[in-house]
Amino acid sequence: MIRTRFAPSPTGMPHLGHLRTCAYAYALAKHSQGDFVLRVEDTDRKRYVPEAVEIIKNMVSNFGMKWDEYYVQSERAQKGIYKKAAEKLVEQGYAFYCQCSARDAKHEGYSDVLRDPCRDKKFKEGAIKIRIPDNEKITYHDFVFDKDITWDSNTIFDATLLKSKDLEELPTYHLAATLDDHEMEITHVLRGYDWMPSTPIHLLVYKYLGYKPPEIGHLTDIQSIEGGKLSKRKGSTSIQQLEKEGYLKEAIFNFTILLGWAPKDNRELFSLEDFVETFDPKGFQKANPVFNRQKLDWFNGYYIRQKTDDQLVQLIEPFAPKNADVSLINQTIHLIKDRIAKLSDYPSFSGFFFQEPVVDKSLFIDQAADQLSQALVVLKALDNWNKEEIEATLKELINKNGWQTGDFFMNLRIAVTGSKFTPPITDSVAILGKEKTLERLITCLK
């Protein structure tokens, strides 16, 4: 049975990279009726963000991915399993105690030198580090890149496996992940490309503990459209932030799974169920994908248009102007459904329904004053205020005066809405109502 895991660290808000790894691991397991494990790797207490644990769990479940088993590493650490494994490695000569201060390492678990100065001092306490052998080749087959990758052990540092007593003797990623993957019987590990340098360390830990390593695959880096890896500085966005911007879960998921994977038939639209059914690890791509927000907008627009009007009203309500009348949102939803890419676009297309617009008269086209004056007269005389009557009356006025239809309706649009880009103007004034429409025309003519 295939068993995969999603093992995030709760050090911040989950982003597209997290969702992608989770979705691939889930699909890899579930395509073959395997098990999917959620494991919170929270032993980095300096960077630990308590609320991030629930946010991670909510992200996984909100996207429909149900885990079969759930673990928290700090809880497992209390049982002493990591300490016991690290001490066993020391006894066997595969690891050693190190008493270098934190200042001796620029990053947790990393020495300034490849061969730690404590490795032959035979200390009896301190942090525990792996003793990297000299002059060995360490190789594994990466199932994402479908090729063998080899390191020279002389280029690998003596990494920390267990922190010292003053750091609660907690395991580092190198020890905790390998021990957990073995005990949880994980068969396939998917992780980001930036973890590639740690792979030879993990392979040695597996070997020294007498474990068979799982299949390991490293996912390509998601690139910024400007070039370089997507990051906070280069456009990276958390899942929460994307939802706040008005992106639907369906669109975020569909967009994300195609950042590094493609089906044989180049299909683009996938639900979670479709993705699991279609998933084939041979579809992993070797080139780094690019985060293209225009493509995300396309997916989002597509899924917006799949919603019923009633569903869309509920989704749009949080993005509508403050204290907006829900019945008015209901009346306008069909006008903007085909025009918006994000739920947050709703106010820019329909804000004039809820509040008086600011009209920039410099936007008017020639003959605006004459056109609006005559439009005011004929609209004021209308007894039946509906789209058909309004449209027929205004077209008759246009034909009578020989005006350009586009110019006339643009002037009317600007006067009533304050914008050149709105839903159809005759539909809009029909919903806006006779009184407000006439008031706005009068205001513009002053």
Buried (B, 14 or more C-beta within 10 A) or exposed (E): EBBBBBBBBBEBBBBBBBBBBBBBBBBBBBBEEBBBBBBBBBBBEEEBBEEBBEBBBEBBEEBBBEBEEEBBBBEBBEEEBBBEBBBBBBEEEBBBBBBBEEEBBEEBBEBEEEBBBBBEEEBEEBBBBBBBEEEBEBEBEBBBBEEEBEBEBEEBBBBBBBBBEEBEBBBBBBBBBBBBBBEBEBBBBBBBBEBBEBBBBBBBBBEBBEBEBBBBBBBBBBBBEEEEBBEEEBBBBBBBEBBBBBBBBBBBBBBBBBBBBBBEEEEBEBEBEBBBEBBEBEBBBEEBBBBEBEBBBBBBBBBBEEBEEEEBBEBBEEBBBEEBEEEBBBBBBEBBBEBBBBBBBBBBBBBBBBEEBEBEEEBBEEBBEEBBEBBBEBBEEBEEBEBEBBBEBBBEBBEEEEBEEEBBBBBBBBBBBBBEEBBEBBBBBBBBEBEBBBBBBBEBEE
